[in-house]
């Protein structure tokens, strides 16, 4: 228990030593809070149309202006945080779950099983991520759920390769050999002795991966393959605003800044976790 507290305390000290890490954590926490308390934070109905207030610039009544249908941009960004964050977490959840499982099996089994599984991952990696995501979303149909699935599938190989390389370094250690010697089954060895010791790099990659997934999802939504109107989602808001960005640039700028802030926050947070959990820095 003492060692656990010492490890946690040392990790926190290393994390807070970097100003960028703390900034990233604050940005992510702030956006999460906005998403959770969206009904309290948003002053207007994100779907409410006020046709007499079309394309109005930022003002006291509408902090970030209105779009072409008179909808409050600030309120739509606030509610859009829920969708955008959910997309990132679900997509990365799909990728890390399936990728880790594939990497565990491939790294521990070796031989033909490893060649087949990692060969399949190499085939996926051969396609540009955005092209593959577009193809999957087009086949499944444009929707937020299918967008999450598409982005998740695209990033499975990253976690599979990372998990496999980590397993290769762990499976020959003494405690794994001891578990084999006492007759522990493969599922038990993987779950109790291998997986806990490869989680740190996977979690770090997941934090950084959320930022990448957000960008990928925003790009797909911008192309009309994500959230369907009138749902508030940052990428979809960019798509809606591109036809009238000259007359109402705020409808394009502010959703773009929201995406930038979220991606920056997760990147800084991921970098901080990587430094804090790096065993070579201890």
C-alpha positions as CSV (number, residue, x, y, z in Angstrom):
1,X,0.0,0.0,0.0
2,X,2.9,2.3,0.8
3,X,4.5,1.6,-2.5
4,X,1.3,2.3,-4.3
5,X,0.9,5.7,-2.6
6,X,4.5,6.5,-3.3
7,X,4.1,5.6,-7.0
8,X,0.9,7.8,-7.2
9,X,2.6,10.7,-5.4
10,X,5.7,10.5,-7.6
11,X,3.5,10.3,-10.8
12,X,1.5,13.4,-9.6
13,X,4.7,15.3,-8.8
14,X,6.1,14.6,-12.3
15,X,2.9,15.5,-13.9
16,X,2.4,18.8,-12.2
17,X,6.0,19.8,-12.8
18,X,5.1,20.5,-16.5
19,X,3.0,23.7,-16.9
20,X,1.8,22.4,-20.3
21,X,0.4,19.2,-18.6
22,X,-1.6,21.3,-16.1
23,X,-2.9,23.6,-18.9
24,X,-4.0,20.5,-20.8
25,X,-5.8,19.0,-17.8
26,X,-7.5,22.4,-17.1
27,X,-8.7,22.7,-20.7
28,X,-10.0,19.1,-20.8
29,X,-11.7,19.5,-17.4
30,X,-13.3,22.8,-18.4
31,X,-14.7,21.3,-21.6
32,X,-16.0,18.2,-19.8
33,X,-17.7,20.5,-17.2
34,X,-19.3,22.5,-19.9
35,X,-20.6,19.3,-21.6
36,X,-22.0,17.9,-18.3
37,X,-23.7,21.1,-17.3
38,X,-24.7,22.1,-20.8
39,X,-28.4,22.9,-19.8
40,X,-27.2,25.3,-17.2
41,X,-24.4,26.9,-19.3
42,X,-26.2,27.4,-22.5
43,X,-28.5,30.5,-22.5
44,X,-30.6,29.3,-25.5
45,X,-32.1,26.2,-27.0
46,X,-29.4,24.9,-29.4
47,X,-32.0,23.8,-31.9
48,X,-34.2,26.9,-31.5
49,X,-34.5,28.9,-34.7
50,X,-35.0,32.7,-34.6
51,X,-35.5,33.7,-38.2
52,X,-35.5,37.4,-37.2
53,X,-32.0,36.9,-35.8
54,X,-30.2,35.3,-38.7
55,X,-26.4,35.7,-39.0
56,X,-26.2,38.2,-36.2
57,X,-22.7,39.1,-34.9
58,X,-21.6,38.4,-31.3
59,X,-23.5,40.6,-28.8
60,X,-24.7,40.5,-25.2
61,X,-27.9,38.6,-26.4
62,X,-25.8,36.1,-28.4
63,X,-22.3,35.9,-27.1
64,X,-20.9,34.2,-30.2
65,X,-23.5,35.4,-32.6
66,X,-26.1,33.4,-34.5
67,X,-26.0,31.1,-37.6
68,X,-28.0,31.3,-40.8
69,X,-31.1,30.0,-39.1
70,X,-30.8,32.3,-36.1
71,X,-29.6,29.6,-33.8
72,X,-27.3,30.7,-30.9
73,X,-23.8,29.6,-31.8
74,X,-22.6,29.6,-28.2
75,X,-25.4,27.3,-27.1
76,X,-24.8,25.0,-30.0
77,X,-21.0,24.8,-29.2
78,X,-21.9,24.0,-25.5
79,X,-24.2,21.2,-26.5
80,X,-21.9,20.1,-29.3
81,X,-19.2,19.5,-26.6
82,X,-21.3,16.5,-25.5
83,X,-21.3,14.9,-28.9
84,X,-17.7,15.7,-29.8
85,X,-16.3,14.3,-26.5
86,X,-18.5,11.2,-26.8
87,X,-17.3,10.6,-30.3
88,X,-13.6,10.7,-29.1
89,X,-14.1,8.5,-26.1
90,X,-16.3,5.9,-27.8
91,X,-14.0,5.7,-30.9
92,X,-10.9,5.3,-28.8
93,X,-12.7,2.9,-26.5
94,X,-13.5,0.7,-29.5
95,X,-9.9,1.0,-30.8
96,X,-8.1,0.3,-27.5
97,X,-10.4,-2.6,-26.5
98,X,-10.1,-4.5,-29.8
99,X,-6.5,-3.4,-30.5
100,X,-5.3,-4.5,-27.0
101,X,-7.1,-7.9,-27.4
102,X,-5.5,-8.5,-30.8
103,X,-2.1,-7.3,-29.5
104,X,-2.3,-9.5,-26.4
105,X,-3.1,-12.6,-28.4
106,X,-0.6,-11.9,-31.2
107,X,2.3,-11.1,-28.8
108,X,1.7,-14.0,-26.4
109,X,0.9,-16.7,-29.0
110,X,3.5,-15.8,-31.5
111,X,4.1,-17.9,-34.7
112,X,1.3,-18.2,-37.2
113,X,-1.3,-16.6,-35.0
114,X,0.9,-13.5,-34.7
115,X,1.6,-13.4,-38.4
116,X,-2.1,-13.6,-39.3
117,X,-3.3,-11.0,-36.8
118,X,-0.6,-8.5,-37.4
119,X,-0.8,-9.0,-41.2
120,X,-4.4,-8.0,-40.9
121,X,-3.4,-4.9,-39.0
122,X,-0.8,-4.0,-41.6
123,X,-3.5,-4.2,-44.3
124,X,-5.6,-1.7,-42.4
125,X,-2.5,0.6,-41.9
126,X,-1.9,0.4,-45.7
127,X,-4.9,2.7,-46.3
128,X,-4.8,6.4,-45.4
129,X,-6.9,6.7,-42.2
130,X,-9.3,9.4,-43.5
131,X,-9.9,7.4,-46.8
132,X,-10.6,4.3,-44.8
133,X,-12.9,6.1,-42.4
134,X,-14.8,7.7,-45.3
135,X,-15.2,4.3,-46.9
136,X,-16.5,2.7,-43.7
137,X,-18.9,5.5,-43.0
138,X,-20.2,5.5,-46.5
139,X,-20.9,1.8,-46.4
140,X,-22.6,1.9,-42.9
141,X,-24.4,5.2,-43.6
142,X,-23.8,8.7,-42.2
143,X,-24.6,8.9,-38.5
144,X,-22.8,9.7,-35.3
145,X,-22.8,6.0,-34.3
146,X,-21.3,4.8,-37.6
147,X,-18.8,7.7,-37.4
148,X,-17.6,6.4,-34.0
149,X,-17.4,2.8,-35.3
150,X,-15.4,4.0,-38.4
151,X,-12.9,6.1,-36.5
152,X,-12.5,3.3,-33.9
153,X,-11.8,0.7,-36.6
154,X,-9.2,2.9,-38.3
155,X,-7.2,3.2,-35.1
156,X,-7.3,-0.4,-34.0
157,X,-3.9,-1.2,-35.5
158,X,-2.1,1.4,-33.5
159,X,-3.2,-0.1,-30.2
160,X,-2.7,-3.7,-31.5
161,X,1.0,-3.0,-32.4
162,X,1.7,-1.1,-29.2
163,X,0.1,-3.9,-27.1
164,X,2.0,-6.6,-29.0
165,X,5.4,-4.9,-28.6
166,X,4.7,-4.4,-24.9
167,X,3.6,-8.1,-24.5
168,X,6.9,-9.3,-26.1
169,X,8.8,-7.5,-23.4
170,X,6.7,-8.8,-20.6
171,X,5.9,-12.5,-21.5
172,X,9.4,-13.7,-20.7
173,X,9.7,-12.1,-17.3
174,X,10.1,-14.2,-14.2
175,X,6.6,-13.6,-12.8
176,X,5.0,-14.7,-16.0
177,X,7.3,-17.8,-16.1
178,X,6.3,-18.5,-12.5
179,X,2.6,-18.3,-13.4
180,X,3.1,-20.8,-16.2
181,X,5.1,-23.1,-13.9
182,X,2.2,-23.3,-11.4
183,X,-0.2,-24.2,-14.1
184,X,-2.0,-20.9,-14.7
185,X,-4.0,-20.8,-17.9
186,X,-3.3,-18.4,-20.7
187,X,-6.4,-16.2,-20.1
188,X,-5.4,-15.9,-16.4
189,X,-1.8,-15.1,-17.3
190,X,-2.9,-12.4,-19.8
191,X,-5.5,-10.9,-17.5
192,X,-3.6,-10.9,-14.2
193,X,0.1,-10.7,-15.1
194,X,0.5,-9.3,-18.6
195,X,-2.3,-6.8,-19.1
196,X,-1.7,-4.7,-15.9
197,X,1.9,-4.3,-16.9
198,X,1.3,-2.9,-20.4
199,X,-1.6,-0.6,-19.5
200,X,0.5,2.6,-19.0
201,X,1.7,3.0,-22.6
202,X,-1.8,2.1,-23.9
203,X,-3.5,4.7,-21.6
204,X,-1.0,7.4,-22.7
205,X,-1.7,6.5,-26.4
206,X,-5.4,6.6,-25.7
207,X,-5.2,10.1,-24.3
208,X,-3.3,11.3,-27.4
209,X,-5.6,9.2,-29.6
210,X,-8.7,11.0,-28.4
211,X,-7.3,14.2,-29.9
212,X,-6.6,12.5,-33.2
213,X,-10.0,10.9,-33.2
214,X,-11.6,14.3,-32.6
215,X,-9.9,15.7,-35.6
216,X,-10.9,12.7,-37.7
217,X,-14.5,12.8,-36.6
218,X,-14.6,16.6,-37.2
219,X,-13.3,16.0,-40.7
220,X,-15.9,13.4,-41.5
221,X,-18.7,15.5,-40.1
222,X,-17.5,18.4,-42.2
223,X,-17.9,16.2,-45.2
224,X,-21.5,15.4,-44.1
225,X,-20.7,11.8,-43.0
226,X,-21.3,12.4,-39.2
227,X,-23.9,14.1,-37.2
228,X,-27.1,14.8,-39.2
229,X,-28.8,18.3,-39.0
230,X,-29.9,19.9,-36.9
231,X,-27.8,18.1,-34.2
232,X,-25.2,20.4,-32.7
233,X,-21.7,18.9,-33.4
234,X,-18.6,21.0,-34.0
235,X,-17.6,19.4,-37.3
236,X,-21.1,19.6,-38.6
237,X,-21.3,23.2,-37.6
238,X,-18.2,23.9,-39.7
239,X,-20.0,22.2,-42.6
240,X,-23.1,24.3,-42.1
241,X,-21.1,27.5,-42.0
242,X,-18.9,27.1,-45.0
243,X,-21.5,28.4,-47.4
244,X,-21.8,31.8,-45.6
245,X,-18.5,32.2,-43.8
246,X,-17.8,35.5,-45.5
247,X,-21.0,37.2,-44.2
248,X,-20.9,35.4,-40.8
249,X,-17.4,34.3,-40.1
250,X,-18.1,33.8,-36.4
251,X,-20.3,30.7,-37.2
252,X,-17.1,29.1,-38.7
253,X,-14.4,30.5,-36.4
254,X,-15.8,29.6,-33.0
255,X,-16.6,25.9,-33.6
256,X,-13.1,25.7,-35.2
257,X,-11.6,27.2,-32.0
258,X,-13.6,24.7,-29.9
259,X,-12.1,21.8,-31.8
260,X,-8.6,23.3,-31.5
261,X,-9.0,23.8,-27.8
262,X,-10.1,20.2,-27.2
263,X,-7.4,18.7,-29.4
264,X,-4.7,20.9,-27.7
265,X,-6.0,20.0,-24.3
266,X,-5.8,16.2,-24.9
267,X,-2.4,16.5,-26.6
268,X,-0.9,18.4,-23.6
269,X,-2.5,16.0,-21.2
270,X,-1.2,13.0,-23.1
271,X,2.3,14.5,-23.2
272,X,2.2,15.1,-19.5
273,X,1.1,11.5,-18.7
274,X,3.8,10.2,-20.9
275,X,6.5,12.0,-19.0
276,X,4.9,11.2,-15.6
277,X,4.6,7.5,-16.3
278,X,7.9,7.0,-18.1
279,X,9.9,4.5,-16.0
280,X,13.2,5.8,-17.4
281,X,12.6,9.2,-15.9
282,X,12.3,7.9,-12.4
